[in-house]
Amino acid sequence: MTPVANRETVVGHVGGSVFRRVWHGLENVRLRTVVGALTLLAAGAPFLSRVLINARTAVGPSLAARMDLLAVGAIAGPAFAAGVLATTTAIETERVGLVFVAAFGGLALLSPAVAVPAAAAIVGGGALAVSARWRALPERGTNWRVAPVVGVLLGTALSLNAAMGLAPAIARLAGAHLAMLGAAATPALLGHGNRDWALGGVVAGLLVAFGVVAPFVTGAVSLIGGGLVGVSLPVMAAGLAGLVTTTSAGIRTRRLPAALGAGLLLVAGVPGTLPRAMAAVLGLLLLIESREGIDP
């Protein structure tokens, strides 16, 4: 009887361990989904409001009166999300990077005087967290799929430095193109199918068609909503195609954090401000985490 009892005990322990790991994984997915949704809401509200205000819609005046509040939420939301993710990650280096993003994001909210050190902390901490998360992926530490991550991070660094007068204006143009090309390459971070590519291509085609018919409106919307300065229509279309393809793949494969991450990169546009930079960093993290379990 003793060997049987021991065997049942071992099986019970193994089964319980597997169950706990699966439950913990599901809880993490739920947490990332909630955090991603709240961050997208906070970062996307000013994006949509600016477009509606400048389009002179009926809700424009009421939104204009609330822009200061929305601007606070655009910083507070991502800072809070970074803090939550920092407390739940098991990767020490990622935790350190996210703490920098959360802490300096909060400081920037309290005092505009710390904008420059906050920008350095957000870019540096974000890069640290993203690189730690990437290295934690099994057997995917260095391959060509890291290209969109590098593109968005470099684009963020250049755009922020140029916006704060720490780099020449050409850096802003280079940062905008790198951010858009990084967005265009985001399908490399997630499994995708022909329908995802088709949807991305259709949306990009509509953007090109509208840009040709109404170039001034397209330019105004991209500038006001996404902060795109000097980016050509084909590059904008490529970035939009990549993000729509990634969003579609995330929804189709039920990897909602990935879809939310792509949405954050969309509303971040060219991350030349602190709120946009924080949204871009968190978007990359959600995309990379969603890559776990995908064949290389």
N, C-alpha and C positions, 0 to 999 in steps of 0.2 A: 504493500500500500504506500510505503514511503516514497519509492521512485515515482509512482504515478502522481502522488500529491505534489512532489517537487516539480515534476514536469508541468502540472497544471498551474503551479505558482509562477514558473518561468514564463509560460504562455500568457498568463494573466498580466505579468509585468510588461512583457513585450507589447501585448495588445494595448495596454494602458498607455505605454510610452508613445506608440504610434498614434493613438487617438489624441493624446495631448499635443503632439507635434502638428497634427492636421488641424485641430481646433485652434491652436496658436496661430497657424498660418491663415486660417479663415478670419480670425480676429484682426490680424494685421492688415489683411485685404480690406476688411470693413473700415478699419481706422483710416487707411490711406485713401479710401474712397470718400469718406466723410470729410477728411482734411482737404483733399483735392477739390471737392465740390465747394466747400466754404471759401477756399483760397480763390477759386475761379470766380465765385460770386463777388468777392471783395475786389479782385483785380479787374474783373470785366465790367463792373458797374461804371467806373469813370470812362472806360473805353466806349461803351455804348452811349453813355450820356453825352459825351463830347460830339459824337456823330449826330445824335438827335437834336442837340442844341444848334449846331451849325447847319443842320438841314431845315431849321426853322419849323419844326413840328409843333403840334399843339402842346405837347408836354415839355417843350424846350424851356420856357421861363421857369417852371417849377423845378426842373432839374438844375438849371443854372443857380438857383438859390441854395441848392444843396451840394454844390460841387466841393465846397470846403470839407463837408462831412464825408463825402465820398472819397476825397483825397486822403483823409485820415484813415479811412477803412482800407484803402489800397496799400497802406504801409502796415497798419496794425494787423490786418488779416494774414498776410504772408509771414509776418514776424511771429504771430501766435502759432501758425502752422509749423514753422521751422522749430519752434520750441517744443511742440507736441511730438514731432518726429524725432527730435533729439532725445526725448525721454524714453522713446520706445525702441530705438535702434539698438542692435546688439554689437554694432561695429564702433569701436571706440573713436577712431579717427573721424568717422562720419558724424558722431555725436559732437565732437569738438568743433568741426566746421559749422554744423547747424546752430550750435550755441552762439558762435560769432555772428551768424546771420540774424538770429533772433534778437540778441542783445543790442547789436548796433542798429538794427532796424528800429527797435524801440527807442534808442537814444536819438536817432534822427527824427523820430516823431516828436520827441520832447524839445529838441533844440536843433534848429537848422545849422547852427555853428559847427556841428560835428559831421556835416555832410561829406566832406572829403575823407576823413578817417572811416566813416561809415561805408562809403563806396569801396574803399580798399578792403575793409573787413568782409563786406558782402561778397565781393568778387573772390577774394582769397579764401574765405570760409566756404563759399559755395563750391569753388573748384576743389577744395580739400574733401568736402563731403561727397561730391560727385565722383571724384577719382577713387575714393575709398569704396564707394558702392560698386563702381565698375570692377575694381580689383577683386571684390568679394564674389563676383559671378564665377561659377565653376568653369575653368578652362577658357575664359573669354577676356583675359586681362589685356591682351594686346592683339587686336586684329583690325581690319579695315572698318568694322562697324562703329569704331570709336569716332569716326570722322564727324558725324553730326554733333556729338558732344563737344569736341574740340572747336568746331565752327561757332557754335552758339556761345561758348565760354569766351573765346577770343573776341567775338563780336560784341559781347557785353562789356568786356574790359576796355576795348577801344572806344566804344560809344560813350561810356561813362566818363572816361578820361577827357575825351574831346568836349563833351557837354559841360564839364566843369572847368574848361580852359587849361587843362594840364597837358593837352596834346594838340597838335595842329588840326585844322578843320578836315584835312584829308583823312585823318584817323576816323572821324565820324562816318565818312563815306565808306571807308574800308570796313568799319565795324558793321554798318548797315548791310553791306553785301555778304559779309561772313555770317551774320545772323540769319539772313534769308536763305543762303545756301545750306547752312546747317539745318534749318527747318525743312528744306527740300529733301534732305537726306534722312530725315527721321524714320521713314519706313524701314530703314536698315536695322532699327532697334526693336522691331516687332514683326512677327509672322504676318504676312499679308497675302491676299489672293487677287485674282483678276478683277473681281467686282470692286475691291477697294481701290485698285489703280484706276478703274473706269470712272468711279465717282470722283476721285481726285482730278482726273483729266477733264471731266465735264465741268466741274466747278472752276478749274483754271481757265478753260476755254471761255466760259461765261465772263470771267474777269477780263480776259484779253478783249473779247468782243465789246464789252461795256467800256473798256478803256479806250478803244478805238473810236467808238461812237461819242462818248462823253469824257474826253481826256481831262478836262478841268475838274469835273466832279470826282472822277477817280483819284486824281492827284490830291484833291482837298481831303477826301475821306481817308486816304492812306496816310496823309500827313497828320491830320487831326487825330485820327483814331489810333494809328500804329506808330506814329513818329518816324515814318519812312521819308528820309531826305535824300534825294539824288539817286534813288533806286529805280532802275528801268522796269518797264511793265513786264517783260519776260522773266526777270528775276523775281518780281513779286508773284507772278503766276506760278513759277516753280516752287517757291516757298509755300504758297497756299495749297498747291497740289500735294506736296509732301505731307502737310499737316492734316489735310482732309483724308488722305489715304491712311495715315496713321490712326486718326480718329475712327474711321470706318473699321479698320482692322481691330482696334481695341474693343469696340462695341460688338463686333461680330464674334470675336473669341472670348467675350465676357471678361475682358481685362479692362474694367472701367477706370482704374487709376491711370492706365496708359492713355485712354481717351481724354481724361481730364488733364493729363500732362500736356498733351498736344494742344488742348484748348488754352492752357496757360501760356504756351509759347505763342499762340495766335494773338491773344490779347496783349502779350508783352511787346509784340512787334519788334521794333528796334529798341533794345533795352538800354536807352540812354538816360534813364532816371532811376532813382533808387527803387520805387515800387515796381517798375518794369523789370529791373535786374533781379529782384527777389522772386518775382513770378517766373522768370526764365529759369532760375536755378532750381526752384521747386518743381517746375515742369520737367526738367531733365531728370531729376531724382525719381519722379513717378514713372517716367518712361523706362529708366534703367532697371528699377525694381521689377517692373512688369515683364522684363526680359527673362527673368529666372525661369528655367524649365524649357526654354525654346532651344531647339537644336542649333548648333553653330553653323 
